[in-house]
């Protein structure tokens, strides 16, 4: 489930039917289990993309430092000369790492999965306090009816 679908699903699941508070209350553990499962998957995906990035960063370090063979470079479909003939100083290497499209894409994927994890943690936090929200609705209805 992507982030947009997750938010759309939560927008539906977050609704509290004020005419069926008992049903909503009974449904809370089911919703909690659903979003906990999604959170577990998202955490595993985040760990996977972080591990992939570590491998990519090692490969890119070898590439930019001239430690890959021509065959390895061709196998990865990378340009034979990452600097286009320029002489690059060690202190300038960060510019190349930071502007590398594959590293940028990897960092975007990590940021995406971090956002998914944070969103799911917020949703679960909301579900953890849903009983209090339902109680407040009941108290408010009682107050409105003069009781």
PAMARRO-374953 format. One line per 4 residues: number of its first residue (from 0); for each residue z negated, x negated, y negated of C-alpha. Coordinates in steps of 0.1 Angstrom, whole numbers. Each point is the difference from the previous one (the first is absolute). Layout:
N
NUM> Z X Y | ...;
END
This chain:
147
0> 0 0 0 | 10 -15 -33 | -21 3 -32 | 19 29 -15;
4> -3 20 32 | -37 -9 3 | -7 12 -35 | 20 32 6;
8> -19 7 32 | -33 -7 -17 | 9 24 -28 | 3 27 26;
12> -31 -10 21 | -22 -4 -31 | 2 37 -8 | -32 19 5;
16> 5 36 7 | -28 16 -19 | 3 32 21 | -5 -19 33;
20> -25 -27 -8 | -14 1 36 | 35 -8 14 | 5 -27 -26;
24> -34 -15 9 | 9 1 38 | 34 -16 -7 | -16 -30 -18;
28> -7 -21 31 | 36 5 12 | 14 -11 -34 | -24 -30 1;
32> 13 -10 35 | 36 4 -12 | -4 -22 -31 | -22 -25 19;
36> 28 -5 25 | 25 -5 -28 | -24 -25 -17 | -3 -20 33;
40> 38 -1 3 | 4 -11 -37 | -26 -27 4 | 18 -14 31;
44> 33 2 -19 | -15 -19 -29 | -13 -27 24 | 34 -3 16;
48> 19 -4 -33 | -27 -25 -12 | 5 -20 32 | 38 1 -4;
52> -3 -12 -36 | -21 -30 12 | 28 -10 24 | 26 6 -28;
56> -19 -22 -24 | -3 -28 25 | 38 2 7 | 8 1 -37;
60> -23 -30 -7 | 19 -19 27 | 33 12 -15 | -8 -9 -36;
64> -15 -34 10 | 31 -9 21 | -18 0 33 | 23 25 18;
68> 31 -11 19 | 34 13 -10 | 1 21 32 | -34 16 -8;
72> 13 8 -36 | 32 15 13 | -19 20 26 | -20 16 -28;
76> 31 5 -21 | -15 -20 -29 | 20 -21 -24 | 2 -37 11;
80> -12 -12 -35 | -27 22 -14 | 2 -18 -34 | 38 0 -5;
84> 0 -38 -4 | -29 -1 -26 | -28 -25 3 | -32 20 1;
88> -35 -14 -7 | -29 10 22 | -16 19 -29 | 31 22 -3;
92> 0 12 36 | -21 31 -9 | 29 13 -21 | 22 -1 31;
96> -26 16 23 | -8 27 -25 | 37 8 -6 | 10 -1 37;
100> 14 35 9 | -14 0 35 | -35 -10 -12 | 1 26 -27;
104> 10 27 26 | -28 -11 22 | -25 2 -28 | 13 35 -9;
108> -5 11 36 | -36 -13 -1 | -7 18 -33 | 15 32 14;
112> -22 -1 31 | -31 -8 -21 | 8 30 -21 | 3 22 31;
116> -33 -14 13 | -18 6 -33 | 15 36 -3 | -12 8 35;
120> -35 -14 -7 | -1 23 -31 | 11 30 21 | -27 -7 26;
124> -26 -4 -27 | 10 34 -13 | -2 15 35 | -35 -16 4;
128> -12 20 -30 | 19 32 7 | -31 17 13 | -16 -5 -34;
132> 30 14 -17 | -1 31 22 | -38 4 -6 | 7 -2 -38;
136> 26 27 3 | -24 22 20 | -28 -6 -26 | 24 8 -28;
140> 11 33 16 | -37 8 6 | -7 -7 -37 | 30 21 -11;
144> -11 30 21 | -35 -2 -16 | -18 -13 31;
END
